[in-house]
């Protein structure tokens, strides 16, 4: 995208544009944590009833971090972005939200939101209804000591942040564009598939977890299937769940090998439903990790610092799901998973690796399954 094209684009500033949810939650120093995730001791910034929809303006950390100068106006301006296309809430967070650069993670996390009546043992269902880009650009970064090839890349002494403008194809679809070489014409296209990399619920106690490693609370799961129309089910750990979102992505490949995806701010609209414990057990068993449902797949997940063990945990979760939901014998479920299910690497760059499976719902269309009450 040329400087002229950027000048002709618009940004979705906080409070502007369409707000489709029942509630609206902007990101500001008062409503975000920078580098940490909520715990039970945190006071919710919003309280909603189950079934409510919330529109949330999320903010990407890229362009705000110290290795990029800590000033998004200057950083994005160096790439030809005019001031009016830099988000005001990003500027405010960079200037005023507290963060310990040595101890905290990089992610801007919005929330927590209390969902009245959610209790430990329930599942909180977070359905992404819409994910609208707020800016016409993003960033992909590779930092020293991180990524899939630490010690190999980046080659030079500096961290690498690749500014990635977004342009519209003739058919109206949006793509991020990259050149083949530095200062070359952008010719490589990345189709946009926006989703939140972080969705989670609060952990017990009064210690906020670091934002980077995912866990059974969810958090930085980085599963690119969580686009509009998909749901993530999170095992509730504290009263009222205290759900949060962050780490917005325009696009991500499985693995996220360089360290980040195409990171960029999104306006998310989500629906928050509670699946009571008894119904959750009947529909899904007792998942120990986040579970996704897309229009086509059930997606159990597994996590561990070792990628092989993360895959094995995912297989165990998939077996338990098929046995609980469909009454499938374990040895037959194992055979089915081997012959008919793809197991994918979610990410390998967040200290705790992730794996997820894609179980086709169509394969079980002839089998009665418990309705969890969560609308598609």
N, C-alpha and C positions, 0 to 999 in steps of 0.2 A: 504494500500500500504506500503510495507516495505521500509526501507532506501535504499536497493539495487534497488528496483523498481524506487524510486524517482531519484536515481542517473542515471538510464538508460533513464529517461524521458527528454523532452526538454521544453524550454520556448520560447514563441513567443515574442522576444524582439522588441522594437520600431524600425521600419524601416526594419526589417528582414521578410522573408517569402513572401507569395503572398499578393498583394494589388489589389483586383479586382475593386475598385472604380475608377471613373474618377479623383477624388482628394483623397489625403491622408492627414489626420490630426492626428498627434501624440499628446499625452498628455505630457505636460511639465509645469513648473511654468509659462511660458508665454502664455499657451493656456488653462489653467484651472482656475476655481474658486473653492476654497475649503470651502464648507459650506454655500455658497450663490449661488443664481441664477441670471442670467443676467437681466438687465433692459434696458430701451431705451437709457440710456446714455452710455452704454458699446460699445466699438469699436469692430467690428467683427474680429475674427482671420482668417476668410476665407469668400470669397464672391463667390457664385455660381449662375448659371442660373437655373430656374425651370426645373425639369427633370434630374438634375445632380445626380450622385451617388458619395457618399463620404465614404471612409474607415476610420474609427476612432479607434484608440487604446485607449480604456477606461481603467481606473484604479480603482480598488476597494479600499475603505478606510480601510477595515479590514487588520490589521497588521501594519497600519500607526498611529493609534490613541494613545493618551497618556496612556490609561489604558492597552495598549499592549506594552508600552515602547517607542513608537514613532520612532522605528528603525526596518524596515521590515527585514533587514538582520539578526539581532539578534533574532527577534520574530520568524520568520519562521525557522531559524536555530535551535531554541530550539525544533522544531518539526521534525528535521531530514532533512530539506530542504537544499540542497547545494546552495552555493552562486549563481551559474549559473542559478538556477531556480527561483531566486528572480528577479523581473522585475527592470531594471535599472531606468525606468521612475518613478516607485513607490518610489524608494530610493531617487531620485532627488526631487520629490514632497514633501515627508516627511521632507526633510532637508531644502527646500528653498521656498515652496509655502506658502504665508501668510495665517494664520487662527487664529481667536480669539476663543480659546477653550471654553470660557465661553459664548460667544454670538453667535457663528456660528454653523451650522449643521456639520455632519460628512462627507458628501458626496463630492467626487471629481467629478466636473462637467466640461465637455469639451465643449468649444465653447465661444461665440456664433458664429454661421454661418449665414451670411446674404444670404437670397434667394431673388435675385433681382426682384423687382416688386410686391412682396407680400404686401398687404395693409389690414388695419383693415376692418373686414367684410368678408374677404376671409377665407378659411380654408387652412392650411398647412398640407399636407399629408406626413407623414413620414413612408415609407415602409421599414421594416427590410428585407433585402435580405439575409444576412448571419450573424451568431453570432458564432464566433469560440473561444473556450477557449484559453487563452494565457498561462495558467499554469495548472499543474495537481493536484491542491488542491484548497480548499476554506475554509471559516470560517462561522459558525453560532453563533451569539452572543445574550446573554440575559444580559441586564444591569439594575442596580437598578433604580427603579422609572419609568421603561419603560416596554414595552411588554403588553400583554393582562392581566397579573396578577401582576401588580405592588404592592409591599408590600408583596407578597407571594413568588415570584421567582425572582431572585435566592435565595436559602435558606441561604447561608453563607454571610459573609461581602463583598466578592469580586465579581466583575462582572465575568460572565462566557463566555468564547469564546471557541467554540468547533472546533478544527482543523479537517478538513474533506478532506482526500485524495481522489483522483479520480482514478479509475481503469477501465480497459476494460474487458467487458464480453467476453465469447467465441464467441458470435455472432457479436462482434465489437462495440456494444453500450457502451457508457461511463456512469458510475454511481459514485456518491459520496458514501462513505462507512462510517458507524458509528458502534461502538461497543454497546453492551447491558449494559456494566458497564465500569467504568474507567479502563484503561489499559487492556481491553479485546480485543479479536480478532474482527476486523471489519466484521460484518455479515449482518448488515442492509443496504440495497441498496436504494439509491435515484437516480432514472433515471434523467439524465441531460436534461433540456429543457431551454437553455440559452435565456435570454432576458434582455433589459435595464429597470431597475426600474424607472429611470428618463428620460423622454422625454418632452420637453416643449418649449415654446416661451417666449420671453422677455415681461415683464410687462411695462406699461407706467411709465414715471417719472425717477428719478435718485436714487431711493432707491432699492437696491438689496434684494429680498425676501430671507428669511431663507430657507435652502434646504430641511427641513423635511416636512412641511405640503404641500400637493398638493393643487391645485386651478384650476380656469378656464383656467389658463395659462398652465396647465398640471403639469410638475414638477414630484414630487415623487409619481406617480400614482400607481406603484407596481401592475400592472395587468399582471398576468403570461401568458395571451393569446398572448402577443406581441412578439411571437417567429418569426423565419424566415418565410416569406410568409404572414405576417399580417401587417396591416396599422393602424396608429393612426392619426386621423384628429383633429387638434388643431385650435381653433378660434384665428386668427391672431389679435394681439393687438397693434403692432407698425409696422411702415414701415420696409419692408424686413424681417419681422418675428423674426430674431435673435434666431434661434433654437439651442438647446444644448441637450446633452445626458450625462448620468452618471449612478451611482449606478448599475453596471453590476451584474447580477445574473446567477448562473448556474442552480438553481432550486428554486421554491418557492411554498408553499401551500397557497391556499386562506386563508386570514386572517393574515398570517405572524406572528403568535401569540407570538413567543419568543422575537421578535423585528426585527431580520434580517432574510433574506433568506439565502440560501447557496451563500454567497457573494464571487465573484472572478472576475478577470479582463477578459474582452472579446475584441476581434477585431470585431467590428461591421461594416457592410457595409449597408448603407441606401440610399434610393432614396428620393429626396425632390421635391414634386410636389405642385403646387398652384392650388386650386380650386376656381375660381372667385366667388364673392359673389352671383351673380344671379344663377349660376349653383349649388353652394353649397346649396342655399335655396331650389331649385327645387329637389335636390337629397336627402337632409337630414333635411330640415327645417333650423332652426337657433339654433344648439346645443349650450347650455351654458357651457357644460363641454366637455372634450375630448371624442371622439367617436372612437371606434375601428371597423375594419372590418377584419375578418379572412376568410380563404377559405370557412368556413361553417356558420359563424354567423355575424350579425350586433350586436355591443356591445355598447349600450348607457351606460353612467355612471352617478353617482350622488355622491355628497360629502357633508359632514357636520361634525361638531364636535360630534354630536349625531348620532350613527349608524342608529337608526330608521329613522331619518330625511334624512340621506344619501340614504337609501333605497327608501323613498318616492320621493326624488328628481330624483332618477334613474327611477322610475315608470313614473313620469311626462315626463322625457326625452324620454322614450320609447314610450309613447303615442304620443308625438309630432312628433317623427320620423315616426311612422306608418301612421299618418295622412298626413304628408307632402310627404313622399316617395311613398306611395301606395294609397292615397286618402281614407283611411279606416276611417269609422265613429268612433267617440271616444268610444261609448259604446261597439262597436264590437271589437275595439282594446283592450279595457280593459278586455273583456271576453277572447280574444285570449291570452293575456299576462298571465292571471290567469291559463288558462288551458294548455298552450303550451310552456311557457318560464321559464327558470331557472334564478332566481336572486341570485347572489353570493356575498359574502363579499370579496372585493378586499384586504383590510387590515384594521386593527383596532389599529395600533401602531404608526401612524404618526401625532398625534394631531388632524388632520382632517381625519375622517374615509371615506372609499370608498366602494361603491357598484357598481356592474355591472350586466347587463342582457345579456343573450345569445339568440338572436332572430334568429331562423334557416332560412337561406336564401332559403333553399329548400321548405319551407312552402309557399313561395311567388313566386315560379318559374313560375306560370301561369300568373303572373301580370307584366305588363310592368313597368319598373322603369327607372328613368333618369340615364344615364351613366355619371359618374363624370369625365371621362377622365383619371382616374388613373388606370394604368395597375395592374392586380393582382400580 
